[in-house]
Amino acid sequence: MASDSEQPRLWKVVVALSATERRKDEICDRIVDLICADPNHEGPCDTPWALHVVDGDSLGRGERRRLQAEIDDTMAG
């Protein structure tokens, strides 16, 4: 019997960026390539996934502050 760690589960991975639109697009393309290295493969991806990109201007003030604080903390380390 497989352990719980071997069973696929739903995960949410969040990456907050402070970048130009061009750089954001480059980074998103790299994420897509990392998850699905062969976009022309037959059938579904080995790892089911979805990518959502949200413009920070559409976020509430509190969430923008929280994400910027997380970026600042990451950059300080």
N, CA, C and O atoms as a printed pandas DataFrame, in Angstrom:
     atom_number atom_name residue_name chain_id  residue_number  x_coord  y_coord  z_coord
0              1         N          MET        A               1    0.843   -1.188    0.000
1              2        CA          MET        A               1    0.000    0.000    0.000
2              3         C          MET        A               1    0.887    1.250    0.000
3              4         O          MET        A               1    1.865    1.311    0.745
4              5         N          ALA        A               2    0.555    2.238   -0.823
5              6        CA          ALA        A               2    1.333    3.466   -0.927
6              7         C          ALA        A               2    1.086    4.354    0.282
7              8         O          ALA        A               2   -0.023    4.418    0.813
8              9         N          SER        A               3    2.148    5.041    0.708
9             10        CA          SER        A               3    1.986    5.970    1.826
10            11         C          SER        A               3    1.298    7.240    1.348
11            12         O          SER        A               3    1.199    7.498    0.148
12            13         N          ASP        A               4    0.821    8.033    2.313
13            14        CA          ASP        A               4    0.148    9.284    1.972
14            15         C          ASP        A               4    1.045   10.201    1.155
15            16         O          ASP        A               4    0.549   10.930    0.296
16            17         N          SER        A               5    2.367   10.184    1.400
17            18        CA          SER        A               5    3.275   11.073    0.691
18            19         C          SER        A               5    3.422   10.683   -0.782
19            20         O          SER        A               5    3.905   11.485   -1.581
20            21         N          GLU        A               6    3.015    9.469   -1.154
21            22        CA          GLU        A               6    3.107    9.016   -2.537
22            23         C          GLU        A               6    1.815    9.254   -3.305
23            24         O          GLU        A               6    1.782    9.061   -4.520
24            25         N          GLN        A               7    0.766    9.662   -2.634
25            26        CA          GLN        A               7   -0.511    9.926   -3.282
26            27         C          GLN        A               7   -0.574   11.390   -3.709
27            28         O          GLN        A               7   -0.287   12.279   -2.908
28            29         N          PRO        A               8   -0.947   11.652   -4.970
29            30        CA          PRO        A               8   -1.058   13.057   -5.396
30            31         C          PRO        A               8   -2.087   13.799   -4.552
31            32         O          PRO        A               8   -3.155   13.275   -4.235
32            33         N          ARG        A               9   -1.734   15.033   -4.196
33            34        CA          ARG        A               9   -2.625   15.917   -3.445
34            35         C          ARG        A               9   -2.648   17.262   -4.141
35            36         O          ARG        A               9   -1.763   17.569   -4.939
36            37         N          LEU        A              10   -3.638   18.050   -3.848
37            38        CA          LEU        A              10   -3.714   19.401   -4.380
38            39         C          LEU        A              10   -2.817   20.315   -3.550
39            40         O          LEU        A              10   -2.862   20.293   -2.320
40            41         N          TRP        A              11   -2.005   21.115   -4.231
41            42        CA          TRP        A              11   -1.124   22.076   -3.582
42            43         C          TRP        A              11   -1.325   23.439   -4.221
43            44         O          TRP        A              11   -1.644   23.539   -5.405
44            45         N          LYS        A              12   -1.140   24.470   -3.443
45            46        CA          LYS        A              12   -1.133   25.833   -3.970
46            47         C          LYS        A              12    0.253   26.404   -3.688
47            48         O          LYS        A              12    0.674   26.493   -2.534
48            49         N          VAL        A              13    0.953   26.786   -4.744
49            50        CA          VAL        A              13    2.288   27.364   -4.629
50            51         C          VAL        A              13    2.178   28.818   -5.065
51            52         O          VAL        A              13    1.748   29.097   -6.184
52            53         N          VAL        A              14    2.560   29.740   -4.200
53            54        CA          VAL        A              14    2.411   31.167   -4.485
54            55         C          VAL        A              14    3.793   31.789   -4.646
55            56         O          VAL        A              14    4.675   31.601   -3.809
56            57         N          VAL        A              15    3.964   32.527   -5.729
57            58        CA          VAL        A              15    5.185   33.281   -5.970
58            59         C          VAL        A              15    4.775   34.732   -6.196
59            60         O          VAL        A              15    4.056   35.033   -7.149
60            61         N          ALA        A              16    5.220   35.615   -5.341
61            62        CA          ALA        A              16    4.933   37.045   -5.515
62            63         C          ALA        A              16    6.149   37.689   -6.166
63            64         O          ALA        A              16    7.281   37.458   -5.741
64            65         N          LEU        A              17    5.917   38.490   -7.188
65            66        CA          LEU        A              17    6.998   39.133   -7.928
66            67         C          LEU        A              17    6.821   40.641   -7.942
67            68         O          LEU        A              17    5.700   41.150   -7.950
68            69         N          SER        A              18    7.926   41.334   -7.946
69            70        CA          SER        A              18    7.949   42.754   -8.259
70            71         C          SER        A              18    8.807   42.841   -9.514
71            72         O          SER        A              18   10.036   42.827   -9.433
72            73         N          ALA        A              19    8.160   42.931  -10.676
73            74        CA          ALA        A              19    8.876   42.823  -11.943
74            75         C          ALA        A              19    8.142   43.585  -13.034
75            76         O          ALA        A              19    6.970   43.934  -12.890
76            77         N          THR        A              20    8.845   43.834  -14.118
77            78        CA          THR        A              20    8.185   44.407  -15.288
78            79         C          THR        A              20    7.276   43.339  -15.885
79            80         O          THR        A              20    7.403   42.158  -15.561
80            81         N          GLU        A              21    6.370   43.751  -16.747
81            82        CA          GLU        A              21    5.490   42.774  -17.393
82            83         C          GLU        A              21    6.304   41.787  -18.227
83            84         O          GLU        A              21    6.003   40.594  -18.249
84            85         N          ARG        A              22    7.324   42.279  -18.906
85            86        CA          ARG        A              22    8.169   41.396  -19.724
86            87         C          ARG        A              22    8.866   40.346  -18.857
87            88         O          ARG        A              22    8.877   39.162  -19.195
88            89         N          ARG        A              23    9.442   40.785  -17.746
89            90        CA          ARG        A              23   10.140   39.849  -16.854
90            91         C          ARG        A              23    9.161   38.853  -16.250
91            92         O          ARG        A              23    9.476   37.670  -16.116
92            93         N          LYS        A              24    7.967   39.332  -15.883
93            94        CA          LYS        A              24    6.929   38.431  -15.355
94            95         C          LYS        A              24    6.610   37.352  -16.377
95            96         O          LYS        A              24    6.504   36.176  -16.030
96            97         N          ASP        A              25    6.456   37.750  -17.642
97            98        CA          ASP        A              25    6.171   36.775  -18.702
98            99         C          ASP        A              25    7.310   35.768  -18.858
99           100         O          ASP        A              25    7.061   34.575  -19.034
100          101         N          GLU        A              26    8.551   36.238  -18.796
101          102        CA          GLU        A              26    9.710   35.335  -18.894
102          103         C          GLU        A              26    9.705   34.318  -17.753
103          104         O          GLU        A              26    9.944   33.130  -17.967
104          105         N          ILE        A              27    9.431   34.797  -16.551
105          106        CA          ILE        A              27    9.414   33.908  -15.383
106          107         C          ILE        A              27    8.273   32.899  -15.497
107          108         O          ILE        A              27    8.460   31.720  -15.196
108          109         N          CYS        A              28    7.099   33.347  -15.928
109          110        CA          CYS        A              28    5.971   32.429  -16.104
110          111         C          CYS        A              28    6.293   31.369  -17.149
111          112         O          CYS        A              28    5.953   30.199  -16.974
112          113         N          ASP        A              29    6.947   31.776  -18.236
113          114        CA          ASP        A              29    7.340   30.809  -19.260
114          115         C          ASP        A              29    8.290   29.761  -18.689
115          116         O          ASP        A              29    8.190   28.583  -19.029
116          117         N          ARG        A              30    9.202   30.178  -17.833
117          118        CA          ARG        A              30   10.142   29.231  -17.219
118          119         C          ARG        A              30    9.421   28.274  -16.276
119          120         O          ARG        A              30    9.764   27.094  -16.202
120          121         N          ILE        A              31    8.425   28.780  -15.556
121          122        CA          ILE        A              31    7.641   27.918  -14.669
122          123         C          ILE        A              31    6.901   26.871  -15.500
123          124         O          ILE        A              31    6.892   25.689  -15.154
124          125         N          VAL        A              32    6.281   27.308  -16.594
125          126        CA          VAL        A              32    5.575   26.373  -17.478
126          127         C          VAL        A              32    6.543   25.317  -18.004
127          128         O          VAL        A              32    6.223   24.128  -18.011
128          129         N          ASP        A              33    7.729   25.747  -18.447
129          130        CA          ASP        A              33    8.722   24.799  -18.962
130          131         C          ASP        A              33    9.184   23.819  -17.891
131          132         O          ASP        A              33    9.460   22.656  -18.185
132          133         N          LEU        A              34    9.267   24.282  -16.664
133          134        CA          LEU        A              34    9.678   23.415  -15.557
134          135         C          LEU        A              34    8.635   22.328  -15.292
135          136         O          LEU        A              34    8.980   21.168  -15.067
136          137         N          ILE        A              35    7.371   22.712  -15.323
137          138        CA          ILE        A              35    6.301   21.758  -15.019
138          139         C          ILE        A              35    6.017   20.851  -16.208
139          140         O          ILE        A              35    5.771   19.657  -16.037
140          141         N          CYS        A              36    6.049   21.409  -17.405
141          142        CA          CYS        A              36    5.711   20.653  -18.616
142          143         C          CYS        A              36    6.807   20.900  -19.653
143          144         O          CYS        A              36    6.687   21.780  -20.505
144          145         N          ALA        A              37    7.873   20.110  -19.564
145          146        CA          ALA        A              37    9.039   20.323  -20.425
146          147         C          ALA        A              37    8.749   20.073  -21.904
147          148         O          ALA        A              37    9.439   20.623  -22.761
148          149         N          ASP        A              38    7.754   19.264  -22.218
149          150        CA          ASP        A              38    7.416   18.971  -23.612
150          151         C          ASP        A              38    5.961   19.368  -23.867
151          152         O          ASP        A              38    5.050   18.572  -23.638
152          153         N          PRO        A              39    5.744   20.588  -24.337
153          154        CA          PRO        A              39    4.363   21.047  -24.539
154          155         C          PRO        A              39    3.632   20.300  -25.646
155          156         O          PRO        A              39    2.416   20.432  -25.780
156          157         N          ASN        A              40    4.355   19.518  -26.441
157          158        CA          ASN        A              40    3.743   18.778  -27.544
158          159         C          ASN        A              40    3.500   17.307  -27.210
159          160         O          ASN        A              40    3.211   16.510  -28.102
160          161         N          HIS        A              41    3.617   16.943  -25.933
161          162        CA          HIS        A              41    3.417   15.542  -25.555
162          163         C          HIS        A              41    1.966   15.121  -25.803
163          164         O          HIS        A              41    1.062   15.955  -25.856
164          165         N          GLU        A              42    1.770   13.836  -25.949
165          166        CA          GLU        A              42    0.413   13.306  -26.113
166          167         C          GLU        A              42   -0.214   13.120  -24.737
167          168         O          GLU        A              42    0.466   12.790  -23.766
168          169         N          GLY        A              43   -1.496   13.334  -24.675
169          170        CA          GLY        A              43   -2.223   13.126  -23.429
170          171         C          GLY        A              43   -1.950   14.223  -22.423
171          172         O          GLY        A              43   -1.267   15.203  -22.723
172          173         N          PRO        A              44   -2.491   14.051  -21.219
173          174        CA          PRO        A              44   -2.331   15.071  -20.175
174          175         C          PRO        A              44   -0.901   15.087  -19.616
175          176         O          PRO        A              44   -0.151   14.126  -19.788
176          177         N          CYS        A              45   -0.541   16.167  -18.959
177          178        CA          CYS        A              45    0.764   16.277  -18.304
178          179         C          CYS        A              45    0.865   15.243  -17.182
179          180         O          CYS        A              45   -0.137   14.831  -16.597
180          181         N          ASP        A              46    2.102   14.840  -16.901
181          182        CA          ASP        A              46    2.324   13.923  -15.777
182          183         C          ASP        A              46    1.880   14.554  -14.466
183          184         O          ASP        A              46    1.364   13.868  -13.584
184          185         N          THR        A              47    2.080   15.843  -14.342
185          186        CA          THR        A              47    1.667   16.582  -13.154
186          187         C          THR        A              47    0.569   17.551  -13.563
187          188         O          THR        A              47    0.856   18.556  -14.215
188          189         N          PRO        A              48   -0.681   17.279  -13.199
189          190        CA          PRO        A              48   -1.754   18.227  -13.521
190          191         C          PRO        A              48   -1.471   19.580  -12.868
191          192         O          PRO        A              48   -1.054   19.638  -11.711
192          193         N          TRP        A              49   -1.698   20.660  -13.603
193          194        CA          TRP        A              49   -1.353   21.972  -13.078
194          195         C          TRP        A              49   -2.168   23.062  -13.748
195          196         O          TRP        A              49   -2.791   22.853  -14.789
196          197         N          ALA        A              50   -2.148   24.231  -13.123
197          198        CA          ALA        A              50   -2.743   25.439  -13.682
198          199         C          ALA        A              50   -1.912   26.607  -13.188
199          200         O          ALA        A              50   -1.404   26.585  -12.067
200          201         N          LEU        A              51   -1.773   27.621  -14.016
201          202        CA          LEU        A              51   -1.024   28.818  -13.655
202          203         C          LEU        A              51   -1.966   30.006  -13.711
203          204         O          LEU        A              51   -2.642   30.228  -14.716
204          205         N          HIS        A              52   -2.006   30.766  -12.631
205          206        CA          HIS        A              52   -2.850   31.959  -12.557
206          207         C          HIS        A              52   -1.953   33.154  -12.276
207          208         O          HIS        A              52   -1.148   33.125  -11.344
208          209         N          VAL        A              53   -2.087   34.191  -13.068
209          210        CA          VAL        A              53   -1.313   35.410  -12.876
210          211         C          VAL        A              53   -2.297   36.544  -12.581
211          212         O          VAL        A              53   -3.251   36.761  -13.328
212          213         N          VAL        A              54   -2.056   37.254  -11.496
213          214        CA          VAL        A              54   -2.943   38.328  -11.079
214          215         C          VAL        A              54   -2.123   39.616  -10.968
215          216         O          VAL        A              54   -1.091   39.641  -10.298
216          217         N          ASP        A              55   -2.578   40.670  -11.616
217          218        CA          ASP        A              55   -1.939   41.980  -11.519
218          219         C          ASP        A              55   -2.118   42.504  -10.098
219          220         O          ASP        A              55   -3.235   42.542   -9.581
220          221         N          GLY        A              56   -1.028   42.902   -9.476
221          222        CA          GLY        A              56   -1.084   43.387   -8.098
222          223         C          GLY        A              56   -2.028   44.556   -7.892
223          224         O          GLY        A              56   -2.547   44.750   -6.793
224          225         N          ASP        A              57   -2.258   45.350   -8.955
225          226        CA          ASP        A              57   -3.179   46.477   -8.830
226          227         C          ASP        A              57   -4.613   46.032   -8.556
227          228         O          ASP        A              57   -5.428   46.814   -8.067
228          229         N          SER        A              58   -4.917   44.777   -8.870
229          230        CA          SER        A              58   -6.278   44.282   -8.642
230          231         C          SER        A              58   -6.456   43.711   -7.231
231          232         O          SER        A              58   -7.562   43.323   -6.854
232          233         N          LEU        A              59   -5.380   43.661   -6.458
233          234        CA          LEU        A              59   -5.439   43.137   -5.093
234          235         C          LEU        A              59   -5.796   44.250   -4.121
235          236         O          LEU        A              59   -5.567   45.431   -4.386
236          237         N          GLY        A              60   -6.354   43.854   -3.009
237          238        CA          GLY        A              60   -6.645   44.824   -1.960
238          239         C          GLY        A              60   -5.356   45.378   -1.366
239          240         O          GLY        A              60   -4.295   44.761   -1.466
240          241         N          ARG        A              61   -5.464   46.537   -0.754
241          242        CA          ARG        A              61   -4.287   47.200   -0.175
242          243         C          ARG        A              61   -3.566   46.307    0.840
243          244         O          ARG        A              61   -2.337   46.241    0.854
244          245         N          GLY        A              62   -4.337   45.624    1.684
245          246        CA          GLY        A              62   -3.736   44.757    2.698
246          247         C          GLY        A              62   -2.959   43.610    2.091
247          248         O          GLY        A              62   -1.859   43.290    2.543
248          249         N          GLU        A              63   -3.524   42.987    1.066
249          250        CA          GLU        A              63   -2.809   41.870    0.437
250          251         C          GLU        A              63   -1.571   42.357   -0.290
251          252         O          GLU        A              63   -0.539   41.687   -0.258
252          253         N          ARG        A              64   -1.647   43.514   -0.949
253          254        CA          ARG        A              64   -0.460   44.072   -1.609
254          255         C          ARG        A              64    0.646   44.333   -0.587
255          256         O          ARG        A              64    1.810   44.017   -0.829
256          257         N          ARG        A              65    0.274   44.912    0.556
257          258        CA          ARG        A              65    1.262   45.175    1.615
258          259         C          ARG        A              65    1.883   43.884    2.130
259          260         O          ARG        A              65    3.096   43.802    2.322
260          261         N          ARG        A              66    1.043   42.879    2.352
261          262        CA          ARG        A              66    1.545   41.596    2.879
262          263         C          ARG        A              66    2.516   40.956    1.896
263          264         O          ARG        A              66    3.587   40.494    2.290
264          265         N          LEU        A              67    2.147   40.926    0.611
265          266        CA          LEU        A              67    3.024   40.323   -0.389
266          267         C          LEU        A              67    4.326   41.106   -0.527
267          268         O          LEU        A              67    5.397   40.511   -0.649
268          269         N          GLN        A              68    4.240   42.440   -0.509
269          270        CA          GLN        A              68    5.466   43.241   -0.602
270          271         C          GLN        A              68    6.354   43.002    0.612
271          272         O          GLN        A              68    7.577   42.950    0.483
272          273         N          ALA        A              69    5.749   42.856    1.790
273          274        CA          ALA        A              69    6.529   42.565    2.999
274          275         C          ALA        A              69    7.221   41.214    2.877
275          276         O          ALA        A              69    8.364   41.071    3.310
276          277         N          GLU        A              70    6.551   40.219    2.297
277          278        CA          GLU        A              70    7.173   38.911    2.095
278          279         C          GLU        A              70    8.341   39.016    1.121
279          280         O          GLU        A              70    9.387   38.404    1.332
280          281         N          ILE        A              71    8.161   39.794    0.054
281          282        CA          ILE        A              71    9.268   40.009   -0.898
282          283         C          ILE        A              71   10.438   40.693   -0.175
283          284         O          ILE        A              71   11.588   40.278   -0.313
284          285         N          ASP        A              72   10.131   41.738    0.591
285          286        CA          ASP        A              72   11.175   42.465    1.320
286          287         C          ASP        A              72   11.916   41.539    2.269
287          288         O          ASP        A              72   13.142   41.608    2.364
288          289         N          ASP        A              73   11.191   40.667    2.979
289          290        CA          ASP        A              73   11.828   39.717    3.907
290          291         C          ASP        A              73   12.739   38.753    3.157
291          292         O          ASP        A              73   13.837   38.440    3.618
292          293         N          THR        A              74   12.280   38.286    1.999
293          294        CA          THR        A              74   13.082   37.361    1.198
294          295         C          THR        A              74   14.359   38.046    0.707
295          296         O          THR        A              74   15.438   37.453    0.738
296          297         N          MET        A              75   14.232   39.287    0.259
297          298        CA          MET        A              75   15.383   40.007   -0.276
298          299         C          MET        A              75   16.375   40.398    0.814
299          300         O          MET        A              75   17.564   40.557    0.538
300          301         N          ALA        A              76   15.903   40.555    2.044
301          302        CA          ALA        A              76   16.788   40.927    3.157
302          303         C          ALA        A              76   17.659   39.761    3.598
303          304         O          ALA        A              76   18.730   39.964    4.170
304          305         N          GLY        A              77   17.197   38.520    3.329
305          306        CA          GLY        A              77   17.921   37.335    3.789
306          307         C          GLY        A              77   18.989   36.983    2.874
307          308         O          GLY        A              77   19.704   36.008    3.105
